[in-house]
Amino acid sequence: MGVKVLLVPVFGDKSDRPALDAALPLARRFAAHVSVLHVERDPASDLLMVGDPLSASAAESIIEAAEADIKTRAKQARATFEAWMKASKLTHTGQPGTSKAATATWTQMQGAVETIARRGRLADIVILARGSSEDDERRSLAIETALTRSGRPVLLAASKAPKAIGKTVAIAWNGSAEAARAVAQSLPLLAEASKIVVLTAPEKGNMGEDAEDLARSLAWHGLTAEVRKFSAAGDIGANVLAAAGKAGADLLVMGAYSHSRLRELVLGGVTRRVLKAAKLPVLMVH
């Protein structure tokens, strides 16, 4: 059935627009619906971040500051959405099947970051952008939560609006179950691609042979894929991104957190490196 529902969570900061801009070419290509979601946090949750016992007046001040921030973020998120709607000229509708063109809607609700994962389970792709600053913990947590709990592909948007997404698709193949799920869930995008490149590091066991098998498997879907090898020496995440750049890819497809998140956090890993450094859109699946 292809891609028909794109969930774009927005947070009321300047990284919202890149996520919306990444949704636009996909929405137009598949005549899909863009569901834009702003989740307001509970102001009381800010008290939990303090830890130490607080006086009544101090707690009240924190709540008041949180409420003001929540209102500001909601206002900014809605303003960004409205500006994007005007620029993109999409139809605003919440009724499925009423339009053969790309459409969009706005939803605002209070909840925890888990709400994004829950709503994401009803979408075909969840689209998020990295935060503009390291202190945007809510956005970073939303990315990880969407990856690990939504059960859906997560498209990490680039910082600049793409002219196209998915004309040349690079697949980072390491033979893992996560990579296999990423390929399977990206088939609608692969079917629309002009070029598919499978990237593999042959030093890692039988990856070269497995990559050729993947190319043959895709051929059964009527898809032609070229296998390219890259070095596994040093920073594999950086090497994957470099290989995708050399292939001219405008989308990288890969599995996320093939190792435990604890190991990724302590030792680093391909997922964390790509999340931090990718300059092209990346479709990840856990």
N, C-alpha and C positions, 0 to 999 in steps of 0.2 A: 504493500500500500504506500510505501515511500514515507517521506518526512512530512507530517501534517501539523504537529503541535510543537512549538518552541517555547520553552519557559525561560524568561530572562528576569532573574531577581535583580532589583535595583536598591541602592543603599543611601542615596542622597549625597553622593560625592562625585568628583569629576571622572571617576572610572566607570560611571554608569553608561555614558555615551558610547565608549568603545564596545561594550557588550551589546547594546542596541544596534550599533552599526554592523556588528558581526552577524546579527540575526537577519538583517535586511536582505543580503544577496541570497541566503537560503530560503527565506520566506518567498521571495519573488520567483526563485527557480522552481520551487515545489508548490507554489500557491498555498503556502502554509499559514497557520495562525500563530501570531506572536503573543503569548500570554505574559504580560509584564506584571511582576509581583513585587510589592514593597511590604516587607514584614517589619512592623514596629516592635521593638523590644519592650518588655515590661520594665518600667522605670525602677521598680524595686530590685531588679536584677543587678543594678549598679551597686547596691549595698553589699552584695555578695563578693564584689571585686575588692572591697576594702579589707575584709577579714577581721580586723580588730573591732572590739565592741565600740559602739558610738553612742554619744549622748543623743537625746531626742532632737535637739536643735541641729546637730550635725547631720543626723539622718535625714531630717526634713530638708536641709540645704542640698544634700546630694540628690534627693528625689526631685526637688524643684529644678536643679540643673539638668537632670536627666530628661525631665518632661520638656524643658525648653529645647534641648538637643534633638529629641525625638520629633518635635513639631517642625524644627528647622530642616531636619533631614527629609521628612515626609514632603514638605513644601518644595524642597529642591529636587527630590526624585520625581515628583509630579511635573514640575516645570521642565525638567530634562525630557520626560516622556512626551509632553505636549509639543516641545520644540522639535523633537525627533519625528513625531507624527506629521507635523506640518512640512518638514523638509522631505520626508520620505513619501508623502502623499498616500499613505496607506488608508484603507477603509477601517473605521472603528466599528466593530461589531462583536457581540458575544454569542451570536447564534450560529452553530455549526451548519455548514452546507448552504448558507445563504449567499455566498460569494465564490466565484471561481478565481478570484485574485487574492493576493496576500492581504491579511487582515490583522488587527491587533486589538487588545483590550487591556485595561488597567484594573488591577485588584490591589486593595490595601487592607491589611489586617494586622492584628497584634499576635505575637507568638514568639517562640524560640527559633533558633536557627534550624532545628529539626523540621520546622514547617516547610522549609525550602526543599528538603529531601522528600517529604511526604507529597508535596505538590509536584515535585519532579517525577515521581513514579507514574504520573498521568500524562507526561510529555514524551516526545520522541527524543529530544535533545534538551539538555539544560545548558544555557549559555551564561558564562560568567567571565569577568575580567579581573586581572590581578589588581590589588589596591595600589593607589598612587603613593602610599607611604607605608612604612614598616609597622606603624602603630595601628593600622586598620585590622584589628584582630577579628572583628565580626565577619568581614569579607573573607579573610583567609580561612576561618573556621567554616564558613559557608561552602567554600570550594572543597575542602576536605570532606565535609559532611555529605555534600552532593555526590562526590566521587565514591564514597564508601557505603552510603546508605540509600541512595535513590534507586540503584539498580539500572540506571540509564547512562548513556554516554554524556560526558560533560565536555563542552567545547570551551576551551580557554581562549578568550579573544586576544588579539594583538592590540597594542596601544594605539595604532593608527588604523583608520577605517580601511578595510580591504576593498579593492576593486572587484575581486572575485574570491570565492572560497571553494576549493575542490576541483579546480581545473587540472592541476597537477597534484596528485596525492602521494605522499611518502608514507610507507608503513614501516614502523620500527618493529622488526620481528625478532623475538628471542625465544620463541617456542613455548612461552608460558600460557597458562590458561587465561590470564588477563589479556594477553596479546590476541589470543584466539577470539575471545569475546569482543575485543575492539574491532577486529576485522569483520566478524559476523554482524555486529550492530552498525557498522559503517557501510554495509553493502549498498544501501540506497544512494549514498554519496559516491561510492566507487563506480556504480553503474552510470553516473553522470560525468565521470572524470574523462578528460582527454588523454591523460597519461597517469599510469600507476607505477611507482617504483618501490620495490621491497628492499629495505635496508637491513643488512645483517652483518654481524661480526663473526667471521668464520673461526676465529681462535676459540670461541666459546662452544666447545663440544662439536655437535653435528649441525650447528646453525646454518652453515652454507647449504648443506643438503636439505635441511628442513625448509629453508627459504625457497629453494627450487620447487619443492613439493607444494608450498603455498601458492606459488605462481601457477602450477598446474591445476591446483584446486580452484583458483579463481577463473582459470580458463573454462572450467565446466559451467561457470556462470556467464560465459561469453565475454570475460574481461581479460585483457592482455596486460601482463605485468612484467616489468624488467627487474632483475635482481642486481643490486649493487652492494659491494662489500666495503666495509669501513673497519678501521682499527679499533680494537677493544682496549688498547693500551692507554693508560692514564684515565682521564675523565670521560667515561662512556657517555654521560648525558651531553656533554659539550660536543663529543664526536658525532653523536646522533644528529644534533642540531646543525652541525657543520655539513654533514652528509646530506641532510634535507635541503640545506641552502644550495649546495652544489647541484642538486637534482632540479633546482628551480621550483621546489614545492611551495604551494600556497596553503597547504594543509598537511599536518603531520598526524597520523593515527598511531596510537600506542596503548599498551596496557599500563595501568597505574598500580603502584604498590605491589609489585610481584613479591617483594620481601615484606616482612612485617613493618608496620608504621614505626614501631619502636626502633627497629634496626635502621630504618630510613632517617629517623630523627637523630640517632646517636652517631651513626657512621656516614650519613649522607646517602644519596642514591640517585638513580636516574630520574625518578619521578620528581623529587625535590629540585634537582638541577634544572629540569625542563620547566617546571612551574616557575622558577625564579628567572630563568634566562631566555626563554623562547621569545622570539620576535615575530613569529608567524602563528596563526591559529593552530591550536593543538586539540585534537579530539581524543580524550582519555576515557578508558573503561576499566573499572576494577573487577 
